[in-house]
Amino acid sequence: DVVSGIIGKSKFCFDIWGDAVNVASRMESSGEPKCTQITIDIYNHLRDEDTCKFNPRANVDIKGKGKFQTYITPKYEYNNDPASPEGRLHVERPSILETLVSMYDEP
Protein backbone atom coordinates (compact mmCIF):
# COMPACT_ATOMS: atom_id res chain seq x y z
CA ASP A 1 0.00 0.00 0.00
CA VAL A 2 1.10 3.52 -0.77
CA VAL A 3 -0.21 6.78 0.67
CA SER A 4 0.20 10.06 -1.16
CA GLY A 5 -0.42 13.65 -0.28
CA ILE A 6 0.49 17.26 -0.65
CA ILE A 7 2.64 18.74 2.08
CA GLY A 8 3.70 22.27 2.90
CA LYS A 9 2.17 25.62 3.85
CA SER A 10 3.76 28.07 1.44
CA LYS A 11 5.64 25.79 -0.94
CA PHE A 12 3.60 22.72 -1.77
CA CYS A 13 5.10 19.36 -2.60
CA PHE A 14 3.54 16.07 -3.64
CA ASP A 15 4.99 13.02 -1.91
CA ILE A 16 4.29 9.30 -1.46
CA TRP A 17 4.95 7.05 1.54
CA GLY A 18 4.66 3.38 2.28
CA ASP A 19 6.40 0.04 2.39
CA ALA A 20 6.49 -0.30 -1.41
CA VAL A 21 8.27 3.07 -1.68
CA ASN A 22 10.78 2.06 1.00
CA VAL A 23 11.54 -1.28 -0.67
CA ALA A 24 11.98 0.41 -4.08
CA SER A 25 14.39 2.90 -2.52
CA ARG A 26 16.36 0.08 -0.89
CA MET A 27 16.48 -1.81 -4.22
CA GLU A 28 18.05 1.23 -5.83
CA SER A 29 20.52 2.02 -3.04
CA SER A 30 21.75 -1.56 -2.64
CA GLY A 31 21.99 -2.24 -6.38
CA GLU A 32 24.91 -1.90 -8.76
CA PRO A 33 25.72 0.98 -11.14
CA LYS A 34 24.03 0.75 -14.57
CA CYS A 35 21.80 -2.13 -13.39
CA THR A 36 18.22 -2.49 -12.20
CA GLN A 37 17.66 -4.60 -9.10
CA ILE A 38 14.21 -6.07 -8.40
CA THR A 39 12.52 -8.12 -5.69
CA ILE A 40 11.42 -11.70 -6.19
CA ASP A 41 7.77 -10.52 -6.47
CA ILE A 42 8.57 -8.39 -9.52
CA TYR A 43 10.81 -11.13 -10.90
CA ASN A 44 7.90 -13.59 -10.71
CA HIS A 45 5.83 -11.21 -12.88
CA LEU A 46 8.60 -10.77 -15.45
CA ARG A 47 10.51 -14.06 -15.56
CA ASP A 48 8.64 -15.43 -18.59
CA GLU A 49 9.03 -12.23 -20.62
CA ASP A 50 11.56 -12.56 -23.44
CA THR A 51 12.36 -8.86 -23.21
CA CYS A 52 13.70 -9.00 -19.65
CA LYS A 53 16.81 -10.81 -18.50
CA PHE A 54 17.73 -11.06 -14.84
CA ASN A 55 20.53 -12.68 -12.91
CA PRO A 56 19.90 -13.90 -9.35
CA ARG A 57 21.93 -12.30 -6.59
CA ALA A 58 22.86 -13.76 -3.24
CA ASN A 59 20.48 -12.68 -0.50
CA VAL A 60 20.88 -8.94 -0.08
CA ASP A 61 20.53 -7.36 3.35
CA ILE A 62 17.92 -4.63 2.92
CA LYS A 63 18.00 -2.02 5.70
CA GLY A 64 14.98 -2.37 7.94
CA LYS A 65 13.65 -5.40 6.04
CA GLY A 66 16.21 -8.19 6.45
CA LYS A 67 17.59 -10.52 3.78
CA PHE A 68 15.89 -10.43 0.36
CA GLN A 69 16.32 -12.67 -2.67
CA THR A 70 16.83 -10.15 -5.46
CA TYR A 71 17.52 -10.24 -9.18
CA ILE A 72 19.51 -7.79 -11.26
CA THR A 73 19.68 -6.86 -14.94
CA PRO A 74 22.91 -7.06 -16.91
CA LYS A 75 24.65 -3.67 -17.12
CA TYR A 76 23.23 -1.23 -19.64
CA GLU A 77 25.49 0.17 -22.32
CA TYR A 78 25.69 3.94 -22.43
CA ASN A 79 26.35 5.82 -25.65
CA ASN A 80 28.36 8.94 -24.81
CA ASP A 81 28.42 10.27 -28.38
CA PRO A 82 26.38 13.53 -28.27
CA ALA A 83 25.76 13.29 -32.03
CA SER A 84 24.18 9.85 -31.65
CA PRO A 85 20.45 9.67 -32.47
CA GLU A 86 19.97 7.27 -29.53
CA GLY A 87 21.01 9.92 -27.03
CA ARG A 88 22.58 8.99 -23.73
CA LEU A 89 21.22 5.51 -23.09
CA HIS A 90 21.13 2.66 -25.56
CA VAL A 91 19.00 -0.31 -24.51
CA GLU A 92 18.21 -3.00 -27.06
CA ARG A 93 15.08 -4.23 -25.28
CA PRO A 94 12.00 -2.56 -23.75
CA SER A 95 12.51 -1.21 -20.27
CA ILE A 96 11.25 -3.12 -17.25
CA LEU A 97 8.66 -0.41 -16.68
CA GLU A 98 7.39 -0.68 -20.29
CA THR A 99 7.06 -4.46 -19.88
CA LEU A 100 5.16 -4.15 -16.59
CA VAL A 101 2.81 -1.51 -18.01
CA SER A 102 2.09 -3.61 -21.10
CA MET A 103 1.28 -6.61 -18.89
CA TYR A 104 -1.34 -4.66 -16.96
CA ASP A 105 -2.74 -2.87 -20.04
CA GLU A 106 -3.79 -6.16 -21.65
CA PRO A 107 -7.52 -7.01 -21.30
Backbone as JSON Lines, residues from 0, in Angstrom:
{"i":0,"aa":"D","n":[0.83,-1.19,0.0],"ca":[0.0,0.0,0.0],"c":[0.87,1.24,0.0]}
{"i":1,"aa":"V","n":[0.39,2.25,-0.69],"ca":[1.1,3.52,-0.77],"c":[0.12,4.63,-0.43]}
{"i":2,"aa":"V","n":[0.59,5.6,0.33],"ca":[-0.21,6.78,0.67],"c":[0.45,7.97,0.02]}
{"i":3,"aa":"S","n":[-0.36,8.86,-0.54],"ca":[0.2,10.06,-1.16],"c":[-0.49,11.28,-0.6]}
{"i":4,"aa":"G","n":[0.17,12.41,-0.77],"ca":[-0.42,13.65,-0.28],"c":[0.4,14.85,-0.66]}
{"i":5,"aa":"I","n":[-0.18,15.98,-0.41],"ca":[0.49,17.26,-0.65],"c":[0.88,17.82,0.7]}
{"i":6,"aa":"I","n":[2.15,18.21,0.82],"ca":[2.64,18.74,2.08],"c":[3.15,20.16,1.87]}
{"i":7,"aa":"G","n":[3.17,20.92,2.95],"ca":[3.7,22.27,2.9],"c":[2.63,23.32,3.18]}
{"i":8,"aa":"K","n":[3.08,24.5,3.59],"ca":[2.17,25.62,3.85],"c":[2.32,26.72,2.82]}
{"i":9,"aa":"S","n":[3.56,27.01,2.44],"ca":[3.76,28.07,1.44],"c":[4.34,27.51,0.14]}
{"i":10,"aa":"K","n":[5.11,26.47,0.25],"ca":[5.64,25.79,-0.94],"c":[5.14,24.36,-0.9]}
{"i":11,"aa":"F","n":[4.24,24.02,-1.8],"ca":[3.6,22.72,-1.77],"c":[4.44,21.68,-2.5]}
{"i":12,"aa":"C","n":[4.34,20.47,-2.03],"ca":[5.1,19.36,-2.6],"c":[4.25,18.09,-2.52]}
{"i":13,"aa":"F","n":[4.23,17.34,-3.62],"ca":[3.54,16.07,-3.64],"c":[4.52,14.99,-3.22]}
{"i":14,"aa":"D","n":[4.1,14.07,-2.37],"ca":[4.99,13.02,-1.91],"c":[4.2,11.73,-1.73]}
{"i":15,"aa":"I","n":[4.92,10.6,-1.72],"ca":[4.29,9.3,-1.46],"c":[5.07,8.6,-0.36]}
{"i":16,"aa":"W","n":[4.36,7.78,0.43],"ca":[4.95,7.05,1.54],"c":[4.41,5.64,1.54]}
{"i":17,"aa":"G","n":[5.14,4.74,2.11],"ca":[4.66,3.38,2.28],"c":[5.76,2.36,2.11]}
{"i":18,"aa":"D","n":[5.44,1.12,2.45],"ca":[6.4,0.04,2.39],"c":[6.93,-0.18,0.97]}
{"i":19,"aa":"A","n":[6.05,-0.1,-0.03],"ca":[6.49,-0.3,-1.41],"c":[7.52,0.75,-1.82]}
{"i":20,"aa":"V","n":[7.33,1.98,-1.37],"ca":[8.27,3.07,-1.68],"c":[9.6,2.8,-1.0]}
{"i":21,"aa":"N","n":[9.55,2.35,0.25],"ca":[10.78,2.06,1.0],"c":[11.56,0.92,0.36]}
{"i":22,"aa":"V","n":[10.86,-0.15,-0.04],"ca":[11.54,-1.28,-0.67],"c":[12.16,-0.85,-2.0]}
{"i":23,"aa":"A","n":[11.43,-0.07,-2.8],"ca":[11.98,0.41,-4.08],"c":[13.23,1.25,-3.85]}
{"i":24,"aa":"S","n":[13.21,2.09,-2.84],"ca":[14.39,2.9,-2.52],"c":[15.57,2.02,-2.11]}
{"i":25,"aa":"R","n":[15.29,1.0,-1.31],"ca":[16.36,0.08,-0.89],"c":[16.9,-0.73,-2.08]}
{"i":26,"aa":"M","n":[16.03,-1.09,-3.02],"ca":[16.48,-1.81,-4.22],"c":[17.47,-0.95,-5.0]}
{"i":27,"aa":"E","n":[17.17,0.33,-5.09],"ca":[18.05,1.23,-5.83],"c":[19.38,1.44,-5.08]}
{"i":28,"aa":"S","n":[19.3,1.69,-3.78],"ca":[20.52,2.02,-3.04],"c":[21.44,0.82,-2.82]}
{"i":29,"aa":"S","n":[20.89,-0.39,-2.85],"ca":[21.75,-1.56,-2.64],"c":[22.09,-2.26,-3.96]}
{"i":30,"aa":"G","n":[21.71,-1.66,-5.07],"ca":[21.99,-2.24,-6.38],"c":[23.39,-1.93,-6.86]}
{"i":31,"aa":"E","n":[23.61,-2.16,-8.14],"ca":[24.91,-1.9,-8.76],"c":[24.74,-0.82,-9.83]}
{"i":32,"aa":"P","n":[25.8,-0.05,-10.11],"ca":[25.72,0.98,-11.14],"c":[25.31,0.39,-12.5]}
{"i":33,"aa":"K","n":[24.49,1.1,-13.22],"ca":[24.03,0.75,-14.57],"c":[23.2,-0.53,-14.61]}
{"i":34,"aa":"C","n":[22.63,-0.93,-13.47],"ca":[21.8,-2.13,-13.39],"c":[20.48,-1.78,-12.71]}
{"i":35,"aa":"T","n":[19.49,-2.63,-12.9],"ca":[18.22,-2.49,-12.2],"c":[18.04,-3.72,-11.34]}
{"i":36,"aa":"Q","n":[17.86,-3.5,-10.04],"ca":[17.66,-4.6,-9.1],"c":[16.17,-4.68,-8.75]}
{"i":37,"aa":"I","n":[15.64,-5.89,-8.7],"ca":[14.21,-6.07,-8.4],"c":[14.02,-7.14,-7.33]}
{"i":38,"aa":"T","n":[12.86,-7.1,-6.68],"ca":[12.52,-8.12,-5.69],"c":[12.02,-9.38,-6.39]}
{"i":39,"aa":"I","n":[11.9,-10.45,-5.64],"ca":[11.42,-11.7,-6.19],"c":[9.97,-11.57,-6.67]}
{"i":40,"aa":"D","n":[9.17,-10.72,-6.03],"ca":[7.77,-10.52,-6.47],"c":[7.72,-9.96,-7.89]}
{"i":41,"aa":"I","n":[8.54,-8.96,-8.17],"ca":[8.57,-8.39,-9.52],"c":[9.17,-9.4,-10.49]}
{"i":42,"aa":"Y","n":[10.21,-10.1,-10.05],"ca":[10.81,-11.13,-10.9],"c":[9.77,-12.17,-11.31]}
{"i":43,"aa":"N","n":[8.93,-12.59,-10.39],"ca":[7.9,-13.59,-10.71],"c":[6.92,-13.09,-11.77]}
{"i":44,"aa":"H","n":[6.68,-11.79,-11.83],"ca":[5.83,-11.21,-12.88],"c":[6.54,-11.17,-14.23]}
{"i":45,"aa":"L","n":[7.85,-11.01,-14.21],"ca":[8.6,-10.77,-15.45],"c":[9.42,-11.95,-15.97]}
{"i":46,"aa":"R","n":[9.56,-13.0,-15.21],"ca":[10.51,-14.06,-15.56],"c":[10.22,-14.75,-16.88]}
{"i":47,"aa":"D","n":[8.97,-14.77,-17.32],"ca":[8.64,-15.43,-18.59],"c":[8.66,-14.48,-19.78]}
{"i":48,"aa":"E","n":[8.96,-13.22,-19.55],"ca":[9.03,-12.23,-20.62],"c":[10.37,-12.36,-21.34]}
{"i":49,"aa":"D","n":[10.32,-12.46,-22.66],"ca":[11.56,-12.56,-23.44],"c":[12.35,-11.26,-23.44]}
{"i":50,"aa":"T","n":[11.7,-10.16,-23.13],"ca":[12.36,-8.86,-23.21],"c":[13.18,-8.53,-21.97]}
{"i":51,"aa":"C","n":[13.01,-9.3,-20.9],"ca":[13.7,-9.0,-19.65],"c":[14.62,-10.15,-19.26]}
{"i":52,"aa":"K","n":[15.85,-9.81,-18.95],"ca":[16.81,-10.81,-18.5],"c":[17.31,-10.39,-17.13]}
{"i":53,"aa":"F","n":[17.29,-11.35,-16.2],"ca":[17.73,-11.06,-14.84],"c":[18.67,-12.14,-14.36]}
{"i":54,"aa":"N","n":[19.62,-11.75,-13.54],"ca":[20.53,-12.68,-12.91],"c":[20.23,-12.69,-11.41]}
{"i":55,"aa":"P","n":[20.14,-13.88,-10.8],"ca":[19.9,-13.9,-9.35],"c":[21.12,-13.39,-8.6]}
{"i":56,"aa":"R","n":[20.85,-12.75,-7.48],"ca":[21.93,-12.3,-6.59],"c":[21.83,-13.1,-5.3]}
{"i":57,"aa":"A","n":[22.91,-13.17,-4.58],"ca":[22.86,-13.76,-3.24],"c":[21.9,-12.91,-2.41]}
{"i":58,"aa":"N","n":[21.39,-13.46,-1.33],"ca":[20.48,-12.68,-0.5],"c":[21.12,-11.36,-0.13]}
{"i":59,"aa":"V","n":[20.39,-10.29,-0.35],"ca":[20.88,-8.94,-0.08],"c":[20.24,-8.45,1.2]}
{"i":60,"aa":"D","n":[21.05,-7.9,2.1],"ca":[20.53,-7.36,3.35],"c":[19.94,-5.98,3.08]}
{"i":61,"aa":"I","n":[18.62,-5.88,3.18],"ca":[17.92,-4.63,2.92],"c":[17.63,-3.96,4.26]}
{"i":62,"aa":"K","n":[18.13,-2.76,4.44],"ca":[18.0,-2.02,5.7],"c":[16.54,-1.97,6.15]}
{"i":63,"aa":"G","n":[16.31,-2.41,7.37],"ca":[14.98,-2.37,7.94],"c":[14.05,-3.49,7.5]}
{"i":64,"aa":"K","n":[14.51,-4.35,6.56],"ca":[13.65,-5.4,6.04],"c":[14.25,-6.8,6.21]}
{"i":65,"aa":"G","n":[15.56,-6.89,6.33],"ca":[16.21,-8.19,6.45],"c":[16.77,-8.65,5.11]}
{"i":66,"aa":"K","n":[17.01,-9.95,5.0],"ca":[17.59,-10.52,3.78],"c":[16.51,-10.73,2.72]}
{"i":67,"aa":"F","n":[16.81,-10.3,1.5],"ca":[15.89,-10.43,0.36],"c":[16.58,-11.2,-0.75]}
{"i":68,"aa":"Q","n":[15.85,-12.09,-1.41],"ca":[16.32,-12.67,-2.67],"c":[16.03,-11.63,-3.74]}
{"i":69,"aa":"T","n":[17.04,-11.16,-4.43],"ca":[16.83,-10.15,-5.46],"c":[17.42,-10.65,-6.78]}
{"i":70,"aa":"Y","n":[17.04,-9.96,-7.82],"ca":[17.52,-10.24,-9.18],"c":[18.0,-8.93,-9.77]}
{"i":71,"aa":"I","n":[18.93,-9.01,-10.7],"ca":[19.51,-7.79,-11.26],"c":[19.68,-7.94,-12.77]}
{"i":72,"aa":"T","n":[19.51,-6.84,-13.49],"ca":[19.68,-6.86,-14.94],"c":[21.17,-6.82,-15.27]}
{"i":73,"aa":"P","n":[21.54,-7.3,-16.45],"ca":[22.91,-7.06,-16.91],"c":[23.13,-5.54,-17.04]}
{"i":74,"aa":"K","n":[24.36,-5.1,-17.02],"ca":[24.65,-3.67,-17.12],"c":[24.22,-3.12,-18.46]}
{"i":75,"aa":"Y","n":[23.62,-1.93,-18.42],"ca":[23.23,-1.23,-19.64],"c":[24.46,-0.63,-20.3]}
{"i":76,"aa":"E","n":[24.4,-0.49,-21.6],"ca":[25.49,0.17,-22.32],"c":[25.09,1.61,-22.59]}
{"i":77,"aa":"Y","n":[25.95,2.53,-22.21],"ca":[25.69,3.94,-22.43],"c":[26.43,4.42,-23.67]}
{"i":78,"aa":"N","n":[25.76,5.24,-24.46],"ca":[26.35,5.82,-25.65],"c":[26.68,7.28,-25.32]}
{"i":79,"aa":"N","n":[27.94,7.6,-25.2],"ca":[28.36,8.94,-24.81],"c":[28.56,9.88,-25.99]}
{"i":80,"aa":"D","n":[28.25,9.44,-27.2],"ca":[28.42,10.27,-28.38],"c":[27.25,11.26,-28.46]}
{"i":81,"aa":"P","n":[27.48,12.57,-28.25],"ca":[26.38,13.53,-28.27],"c":[25.69,13.64,-29.63]}
{"i":82,"aa":"A","n":[26.37,13.23,-30.69],"ca":[25.76,13.29,-32.03],"c":[24.91,12.06,-32.32]}
{"i":83,"aa":"S","n":[24.92,11.09,-31.43],"ca":[24.18,9.85,-31.65],"c":[22.68,10.09,-31.58]}
{"i":84,"aa":"P","n":[21.91,9.51,-32.52],"ca":[20.45,9.67,-32.47],"c":[19.83,8.96,-31.27]}
{"i":85,"aa":"E","n":[20.52,7.98,-30.68],"ca":[19.97,7.27,-29.53],"c":[20.05,8.09,-28.25]}
{"i":86,"aa":"G","n":[20.87,9.12,-28.23],"ca":[21.01,9.92,-27.03],"c":[21.96,9.27,-26.05]}
{"i":87,"aa":"R","n":[21.66,9.43,-24.78],"ca":[22.58,8.99,-23.73],"c":[22.53,7.49,-23.45]}
{"i":88,"aa":"L","n":[21.35,6.9,-23.5],"ca":[21.22,5.51,-23.09],"c":[20.78,4.65,-24.26]}
{"i":89,"aa":"H","n":[21.49,3.58,-24.48],"ca":[21.13,2.66,-25.56],"c":[20.75,1.32,-24.94]}
{"i":90,"aa":"V","n":[19.49,0.95,-25.03],"ca":[19.0,-0.31,-24.51],"c":[18.33,-1.04,-25.66]}
{"i":91,"aa":"E","n":[18.73,-2.27,-25.91],"ca":[18.21,-3.0,-27.06],"c":[16.94,-3.77,-26.77]}
{"i":92,"aa":"R","n":[16.34,-3.57,-25.61],"ca":[15.08,-4.23,-25.28],"c":[14.19,-3.23,-24.54]}
{"i":93,"aa":"P","n":[12.87,-3.49,-24.49],"ca":[12.0,-2.56,-23.75],"c":[12.42,-2.49,-22.29]}
{"i":94,"aa":"S","n":[12.15,-1.36,-21.67],"ca":[12.51,-1.21,-20.27],"c":[11.61,-2.09,-19.41]}
{"i":95,"aa":"I","n":[12.04,-2.33,-18.19],"ca":[11.25,-3.12,-17.25],"c":[9.91,-2.46,-17.03]}
{"i":96,"aa":"L","n":[9.91,-1.14,-16.9],"ca":[8.66,-0.41,-16.68],"c":[7.72,-0.59,-17.87]}
{"i":97,"aa":"E","n":[8.23,-0.48,-19.1],"ca":[7.39,-0.68,-20.29],"c":[6.79,-2.08,-20.3]}
{"i":98,"aa":"T","n":[7.56,-3.08,-19.91],"ca":[7.06,-4.46,-19.88],"c":[5.97,-4.62,-18.84]}
{"i":99,"aa":"L","n":[6.19,-4.06,-17.64],"ca":[5.16,-4.15,-16.59],"c":[3.87,-3.45,-17.01]}
{"i":100,"aa":"V","n":[3.99,-2.26,-17.58],"ca":[2.81,-1.51,-18.01],"c":[2.06,-2.29,-19.07]}
{"i":101,"aa":"S","n":[2.76,-2.87,-20.03],"ca":[2.09,-3.61,-21.1],"c":[1.38,-4.84,-20.54]}
{"i":102,"aa":"M","n":[1.92,-5.46,-19.49],"ca":[1.28,-6.61,-18.89],"c":[-0.06,-6.24,-18.26]}
{"i":103,"aa":"Y","n":[-0.12,-5.07,-17.64],"ca":[-1.34,-4.66,-16.96],"c":[-2.31,-3.93,-17.9]}
{"i":104,"aa":"D","n":[-1.86,-3.52,-19.07],"ca":[-2.74,-2.87,-20.04],"c":[-3.55,-3.88,-20.84]}
{"i":105,"aa":"E","n":[-3.09,-5.14,-20.86],"ca":[-3.79,-6.16,-21.65],"c":[-5.13,-6.47,-21.02]}
{"i":106,"aa":"P","n":[-6.17,-6.72,-21.86],"ca":[-7.52,-7.01,-21.3],"c":[-7.58,-8.33,-20.57]}
